Amino acid sequence: MTGLIKNEIYKFFKQKKLYLFMGVMIAVQLVNILQYQADRGEQAAYLLNGQSYPLEALAESSLFIIMFQAIFIAESIAEEYKRGTFKLVLLRPVTRIQFLIAKSAGVLVCICFMVVFTTLTAYGTGFFFLGWGEQLVVQGEPLFSEGASIYGGEGIVLTYTAAFAYILPVFGFAMLLMFIALLSLNVGITIGTALALFIFAPLLNGEITAYSIVHIMNAFPALFINQEASREILFDTGVIFVYIVIFYIGSLIFIKKKDVLL
């Protein structure tokens, strides 16, 4: 079991697309910072500094994180099925439950790496181009805790709390994509579905919006900045775990019925 998980993690870090993701993230951050500098002073939203930029960068990078995650899942499932890798693995004394857990663990490591990398590089590019700043600012508004400005170490802790909170709904979305990848066994369909959901899900209106995993991905990290949002955090966490459990079980049922040994 441990060997399977290590193998999935190794395959992720071996991919050349990982370096493409890293380059794209840094390029996107530089472009956004140059845009902020060009528009500085025109709007309150541009009161940005180095310690505040990681939260901004994470929100701006959501599409890229989702797309690279979809590519990783699609290649991990559909491409390996076509190449016969499934057969090689399952001919060993490995259950399909263990196989799916290893795939899920590999996806989780993928998400964690992308989020941590994006946040760390955003601190670096933000500090270099914008300076550290005197306090943590979110959407142009300074944050306060017990009447005092949040900055320095407290700001970093808050930033990483929100960043790691972002991992949970993204993993819920990943389990949906894994189910689609197993169902379709097609790289294009998996990636296209991820893009379509990310673009069109925010157009939903009414109460159904609260159950949209894409909406939760966008809103969940902000709840950890708002100290009065404990009820919303509990509700969204429950919805996320429903996504994870339902699509994990769905994937397990499908992979048990699928004849991958032919």
C-alpha positions as CSV (number, residue, x, y, z in Angstrom):
1,M,0.0,0.0,0.0
2,T,2.7,2.4,1.0
3,G,4.7,1.5,-2.1
4,L,1.7,2.3,-4.3
5,I,1.3,5.7,-2.8
6,K,5.0,6.4,-3.1
7,N,4.8,5.4,-6.8
8,E,1.9,7.8,-7.5
9,I,3.8,10.7,-5.8
10,Y,7.0,9.8,-7.7
11,K,5.0,9.9,-11.0
12,F,3.7,13.3,-10.2
13,F,7.1,14.9,-9.4
14,K,8.5,13.2,-12.5
15,Q,6.1,14.9,-14.9
16,K,7.5,17.7,-17.1
17,K,4.1,19.4,-16.8
18,L,4.9,20.1,-13.2
19,Y,7.7,22.4,-14.3
20,L,5.4,24.0,-16.8
21,F,2.9,24.7,-13.9
22,M,5.7,26.3,-11.8
23,G,6.7,28.5,-14.7
24,V,3.1,29.5,-15.5
25,M,2.4,30.4,-11.9
26,I,5.5,32.7,-11.6
27,A,4.6,34.3,-14.9
28,V,1.0,34.9,-13.9
29,Q,2.2,36.5,-10.6
30,L,4.6,38.8,-12.3
31,V,2.0,39.9,-14.9
32,N,-0.6,40.6,-12.1
33,I,1.9,42.5,-10.0
34,L,3.0,44.7,-12.9
35,Q,-0.7,45.4,-13.5
36,Y,-1.2,46.3,-9.9
37,Q,1.7,48.7,-10.1
38,A,0.4,50.3,-13.2
39,D,-3.0,50.9,-11.6
40,R,-1.8,51.7,-8.1
41,G,-3.7,54.6,-6.5
42,E,-6.7,54.5,-8.8
43,Q,-8.7,52.0,-6.7
44,A,-8.7,51.0,-3.0
45,A,-8.3,47.4,-4.2
46,Y,-4.8,48.1,-5.3
47,L,-3.6,48.9,-1.8
48,L,-1.6,45.7,-2.0
49,N,1.7,44.6,-0.4
50,G,4.0,41.6,-0.2
51,Q,2.4,40.0,2.9
52,S,-1.0,40.4,1.3
53,Y,-0.3,39.2,-2.2
54,P,-0.3,35.4,-1.5
55,L,-4.0,35.4,-0.8
56,E,-4.7,37.5,-4.0
57,A,-2.4,35.2,-6.0
58,L,-4.1,32.0,-4.8
59,A,-7.5,33.4,-5.9
60,E,-6.1,34.4,-9.3
61,S,-4.4,31.0,-9.8
62,S,-7.5,28.9,-9.2
63,L,-8.1,28.2,-12.9
64,F,-4.5,27.1,-13.5
65,I,-4.5,24.9,-10.4
66,I,-7.7,23.2,-11.5
67,M,-6.6,22.7,-15.1
68,F,-3.2,21.2,-14.1
69,Q,-4.9,19.0,-11.6
70,A,-7.3,17.8,-14.3
71,I,-4.4,17.0,-16.6
72,F,-2.7,15.0,-13.8
73,I,-5.8,13.1,-13.1
74,A,-6.6,12.5,-16.7
75,E,-3.1,11.1,-17.5
76,S,-3.1,9.1,-14.2
77,I,-6.3,7.4,-15.1
78,A,-7.1,7.5,-18.8
79,E,-3.6,7.4,-20.2
80,E,-2.5,4.6,-17.8
81,Y,-5.6,2.6,-18.8
82,K,-4.8,2.9,-22.5
83,R,-1.1,1.9,-21.9
84,G,-2.1,-1.1,-19.8
85,T,-0.6,0.1,-16.6
86,F,-3.7,-0.7,-14.7
87,K,-3.3,-4.3,-15.7
88,L,0.3,-4.4,-14.5
89,V,-0.6,-3.0,-11.1
90,L,-3.7,-5.1,-10.5
91,L,-1.9,-8.3,-11.5
92,R,0.1,-7.8,-8.2
93,P,-1.5,-8.6,-4.8
94,V,-3.2,-5.2,-4.7
95,T,-6.9,-4.7,-4.2
96,R,-8.8,-2.1,-6.2
97,I,-9.6,-0.3,-3.0
98,Q,-5.8,0.1,-2.3
99,F,-5.3,1.1,-5.9
100,L,-7.9,3.9,-5.7
101,I,-6.6,5.1,-2.3
102,A,-3.1,5.4,-3.8
103,K,-4.5,7.4,-6.8
104,S,-6.4,9.7,-4.4
105,A,-3.3,10.2,-2.2
106,G,-1.3,11.1,-5.3
107,V,-3.9,13.7,-6.3
108,L,-3.9,15.1,-2.8
109,V,-0.1,15.5,-2.8
110,C,-0.4,17.2,-6.2
111,I,-2.9,19.7,-4.9
112,C,-0.9,20.4,-1.7
113,F,2.3,21.0,-3.7
114,M,0.5,23.4,-6.1
115,V,-1.0,25.4,-3.3
116,V,2.2,25.6,-1.2
117,F,4.3,26.5,-4.3
118,T,1.8,29.2,-5.4
119,T,1.8,30.7,-1.9
120,L,5.5,30.6,-1.3
121,T,6.4,32.2,-4.7
122,A,3.7,34.8,-4.2
123,Y,5.4,35.9,-1.0
124,G,8.7,36.1,-2.9
125,T,7.4,38.1,-5.9
126,G,5.1,40.2,-3.7
127,F,7.9,41.2,-1.4
128,F,10.3,41.9,-4.2
129,F,8.0,44.2,-6.2
130,L,5.6,45.6,-3.6
131,G,7.6,45.6,-0.4
132,W,6.5,43.8,2.8
133,G,4.0,46.5,3.9
134,E,2.7,47.4,7.3
135,Q,-0.4,45.2,7.6
136,L,-2.3,42.4,6.0
137,V,-4.8,43.7,3.4
138,V,-7.5,41.7,1.8
139,Q,-9.4,43.1,-1.2
140,G,-8.2,46.6,-0.3
141,E,-9.3,46.4,3.3
142,P,-6.8,46.0,6.2
143,L,-7.5,43.2,8.6
144,F,-7.7,43.7,12.4
145,S,-7.7,41.3,15.3
146,E,-8.9,42.5,18.7
147,G,-8.6,46.1,17.4
148,A,-5.0,45.8,16.3
149,S,-3.7,45.4,12.7
150,I,-2.7,42.0,11.5
151,Y,0.8,41.8,10.2
152,G,4.0,39.7,10.2
153,G,3.8,36.3,11.7
154,E,0.1,36.5,12.5
155,G,-0.6,37.4,8.9
156,I,1.5,34.5,7.6
157,V,-0.4,32.1,9.9
158,L,-3.7,33.5,8.7
159,T,-2.6,33.3,5.1
160,Y,-1.5,29.6,5.3
161,T,-4.7,28.7,7.2
162,A,-6.7,30.1,4.3
163,A,-4.4,28.4,1.8
164,F,-4.6,25.0,3.4
165,A,-8.4,25.4,3.8
166,Y,-8.4,25.8,0.0
167,I,-7.0,22.3,-0.4
168,L,-10.0,20.6,1.0
169,P,-12.6,21.8,-1.6
170,V,-10.1,21.4,-4.4
171,F,-9.7,17.8,-3.3
172,G,-13.5,17.4,-3.4
173,F,-13.5,18.7,-6.9
174,A,-10.6,16.3,-7.8
175,M,-12.6,13.3,-6.6
176,L,-15.4,14.4,-9.0
177,L,-12.8,14.6,-11.8
178,M,-11.4,11.2,-10.9
179,F,-14.9,9.7,-11.2
180,I,-15.3,11.3,-14.6
181,A,-11.9,10.1,-15.8
182,L,-12.8,6.5,-14.8
183,L,-16.2,6.8,-16.4
184,S,-14.9,8.3,-19.7
185,L,-11.3,7.0,-19.9
186,N,-10.7,10.0,-22.0
187,V,-8.2,12.8,-21.3
188,G,-10.0,15.4,-23.4
189,I,-13.4,14.8,-21.7
190,T,-11.9,14.9,-18.2
191,I,-10.0,18.2,-18.9
192,G,-12.9,19.7,-20.8
193,T,-15.3,18.8,-18.0
194,A,-13.1,20.5,-15.4
195,L,-12.9,23.7,-17.5
196,A,-16.7,23.7,-18.1
197,L,-17.5,23.2,-14.5
198,F,-15.1,26.0,-13.4
199,I,-16.5,28.4,-15.9
200,F,-20.2,27.7,-15.8
201,A,-20.8,26.6,-12.2
202,P,-20.5,30.2,-10.9
203,L,-23.5,31.1,-13.1
204,L,-25.8,29.0,-10.9
205,N,-28.4,31.0,-8.8
206,G,-30.4,30.4,-5.8
207,E,-30.0,27.9,-3.0
208,I,-28.2,25.4,-5.2
209,T,-25.2,27.6,-5.3
210,A,-24.4,26.7,-1.7
211,Y,-23.9,23.1,-2.8
212,S,-21.7,23.8,-5.8
213,I,-18.1,22.6,-5.2
214,V,-16.8,25.4,-7.4
215,H,-18.6,28.0,-5.4
216,I,-17.2,26.5,-2.2
217,M,-13.7,26.5,-3.6
218,N,-13.9,30.2,-4.2
219,A,-15.6,31.0,-0.9
220,F,-14.2,28.5,1.6
221,P,-10.8,30.1,2.3
222,A,-12.3,33.5,3.0
223,L,-14.4,32.0,5.8
224,F,-11.2,31.4,7.8
225,I,-10.4,35.1,7.5
226,N,-13.8,35.9,8.9
227,Q,-13.8,34.8,12.5
228,E,-17.6,34.9,12.8
229,A,-18.2,32.3,10.0
230,S,-18.0,29.1,12.1
231,R,-21.5,27.9,11.0
232,E,-20.6,28.5,7.3
233,I,-17.3,26.6,7.8
234,L,-19.1,23.6,9.3
235,F,-21.8,23.6,6.5
236,D,-19.3,23.8,3.7
237,T,-17.0,21.2,5.3
238,G,-19.9,18.8,5.4
239,V,-20.8,19.5,1.7
240,I,-17.1,18.9,0.7
241,F,-16.9,15.6,2.5
242,V,-20.2,14.5,0.8
243,Y,-18.5,15.2,-2.6
244,I,-15.4,13.2,-1.5
245,V,-17.3,10.2,-0.2
246,I,-19.9,10.0,-3.0
247,F,-17.4,10.2,-5.8
248,Y,-14.9,8.0,-4.1
249,I,-17.6,5.3,-3.6
250,G,-18.7,5.9,-7.2
251,S,-15.2,5.5,-8.5
252,L,-14.7,2.3,-6.4
253,I,-18.0,0.7,-7.7
254,F,-17.0,1.5,-11.3
255,I,-13.4,0.3,-11.0
256,K,-14.6,-2.9,-9.4
257,K,-17.0,-3.6,-12.3
258,K,-14.5,-2.4,-15.0
259,D,-12.5,-5.2,-16.6
260,V,-9.0,-3.7,-16.7
261,L,-7.2,-7.0,-17.2
262,L,-8.1,-7.3,-20.9
